[in-house]
Amino acid sequence: MSLGTRIYAELKGDRAIWAVLAVLAIFSVLAVYSSTGTLAYRKMGGNTEAFLVKHLVIVARNIVIVVV
């Protein structure tokens, strides 16, 4: 069984709500990554990936909380 099939089988509830959650999570990651340029140059020496990883961890943790 492929990963996509397994995820589809495990999700319970309204599929539209899960799709909205996924789209909002993706857009939030894009927004954080694109808006942290100036802040990264001021505080992290231009390392925008630090903010991206931090936000990805937060998003992943919250998705786990929603699923459980």
C-alpha positions as a LaTeX table, in Angstrom:
\begin{tabular}{lrrr}
\hline
Residue & $x$ (\AA) & $y$ (\AA) & $z$ (\AA) \\
\hline
Met1 & 0.00 & 0.00 & 0.00 \\
Ser2 & 1.43 & 3.39 & $-0.95$ \\
Leu3 & 1.82 & 6.23 & 1.51 \\
Gly4 & $-0.90$ & 8.31 & $-0.16$ \\
Thr5 & $-3.37$ & 5.45 & $-0.03$ \\
Arg6 & $-2.57$ & 4.79 & 3.62 \\
Ile7 & $-3.00$ & 8.44 & 4.60 \\
Tyr8 & $-6.28$ & 8.62 & 2.68 \\
Ala9 & $-7.53$ & 5.50 & 4.52 \\
Glu10 & $-6.50$ & 6.80 & 7.95 \\
Leu11 & $-8.09$ & 10.24 & 7.74 \\
Lys12 & $-11.43$ & 10.43 & 9.42 \\
Gly13 & $-13.96$ & 13.19 & 9.04 \\
Asp14 & $-14.65$ & 15.60 & 6.26 \\
Arg15 & $-12.02$ & 15.45 & 3.50 \\
Ala16 & $-12.68$ & 19.09 & 2.57 \\
Ile17 & $-11.67$ & 20.23 & 6.05 \\
Trp18 & $-8.42$ & 18.21 & 5.80 \\
Ala19 & $-7.75$ & 19.78 & 2.41 \\
Val20 & $-8.30$ & 23.28 & 3.81 \\
Leu21 & $-5.94$ & 22.47 & 6.70 \\
Ala22 & $-3.25$ & 21.30 & 4.27 \\
Val23 & $-3.61$ & 24.34 & 2.02 \\
Leu24 & $-3.48$ & 26.76 & 4.96 \\
Ala25 & $-0.40$ & 25.02 & 6.34 \\
Ile26 & 1.37 & 25.28 & 2.98 \\
Phe27 & 0.43 & 28.95 & 2.56 \\
Ser28 & 1.60 & 29.75 & 6.09 \\
Val29 & 5.01 & 28.20 & 5.40 \\
Leu30 & 5.31 & 30.21 & 2.18 \\
Ala31 & 4.28 & 33.41 & 3.94 \\
Val32 & 6.75 & 32.94 & 6.78 \\
Tyr33 & 9.60 & 32.11 & 4.43 \\
Ser34 & 8.95 & 35.06 & 2.13 \\
Ser35 & 8.45 & 37.61 & 4.91 \\
Thr36 & 11.45 & 36.81 & 7.12 \\
Gly37 & 14.15 & 38.16 & 4.81 \\
Thr38 & 14.76 & 41.47 & 6.58 \\
Leu39 & 14.44 & 39.94 & 10.03 \\
Ala40 & 16.87 & 37.19 & 9.10 \\
Tyr41 & 19.47 & 39.68 & 7.92 \\
Arg42 & 19.14 & 41.67 & 11.13 \\
Lys43 & 19.18 & 38.83 & 13.65 \\
Met44 & 20.54 & 35.69 & 11.98 \\
Gly45 & 23.08 & 36.99 & 9.48 \\
Gly46 & 20.79 & 36.26 & 6.53 \\
Asn47 & 19.83 & 32.71 & 7.51 \\
Thr48 & 16.16 & 32.52 & 6.50 \\
Glu49 & 16.18 & 28.73 & 6.82 \\
Ala50 & 16.24 & 29.00 & 10.62 \\
Phe51 & 12.85 & 30.70 & 10.61 \\
Leu52 & 11.55 & 28.23 & 8.03 \\
Val53 & 12.60 & 25.20 & 10.09 \\
Lys54 & 11.15 & 26.73 & 13.26 \\
His55 & 7.82 & 27.33 & 11.53 \\
Leu56 & 7.80 & 23.85 & 9.96 \\
Val57 & 8.28 & 22.33 & 13.42 \\
Ile58 & 5.39 & 24.37 & 14.78 \\
Val59 & 3.12 & 23.42 & 11.85 \\
Ala60 & 4.04 & 19.73 & 12.11 \\
Arg61 & 3.41 & 19.72 & 15.88 \\
Asn62 & 0.01 & 21.32 & 15.42 \\
Ile63 & $-1.00$ & 18.90 & 12.67 \\
Val64 & $-0.09$ & 16.02 & 14.99 \\
Ile65 & $-2.25$ & 17.57 & 17.69 \\
Val66 & $-5.17$ & 17.89 & 15.25 \\
Val67 & $-4.83$ & 14.30 & 14.04 \\
Val68 & $-4.60$ & 12.84 & 17.53 \\
\hline
\end{tabular}
